[in-house]
Amino acid sequence: MARRTKAQISFNMSRVKSRNTSIEKLLRNALRKNRIPFRCNTKIYGKPDFIIPKIKIAIFCDSAFWHGYKNGKTKRHNFKVRKKFWETKILCNRKRDKLVNLTLRRKGWRVLRFWDFELKRNLEKCLYRVNECLSPL
């Protein structure tokens, strides 16, 4: 496989989306189907993918790669190029996720985080967790 230039890598990375990802669309459709009221991509602290403002639930859809599933120690994350950069980047993402969780919880929000593979493999289980948060109402 030919090595890519910096310009090609930069172009590819610029195409990585942060909104309307496939996993967000999957969860959004399921929430709508189950008639769960929500708002998308609001500007509260941490920018959750979805919120249910009436009862303060923040929902995040996290990619296993970008958010360091199992601390990035899975076979899939054996970096060949710029290993130190990627390990630092993913570690910072994990630290930021913990800070966001802590801050939102202190403000009275319930925080739900779903991995991309959880949403793809077992969407019903994820919806069950959302419904558990709704049930006290």
PyMOL commands that set and color helices and strands:
alter all, ss='L'
color gray80, all
select helices_A, chain A and resi 6-14+22-33+53-55+69-72+75-77+83-106+116-121+123-134
alter helices_A, ss='H'
color red, helices_A
select strands_A, chain A and resi 39-40+50-52+57-62+110-115
alter strands_A, ss='S'
color yellow, strands_A
deselect
rebuild
show_as cartoon
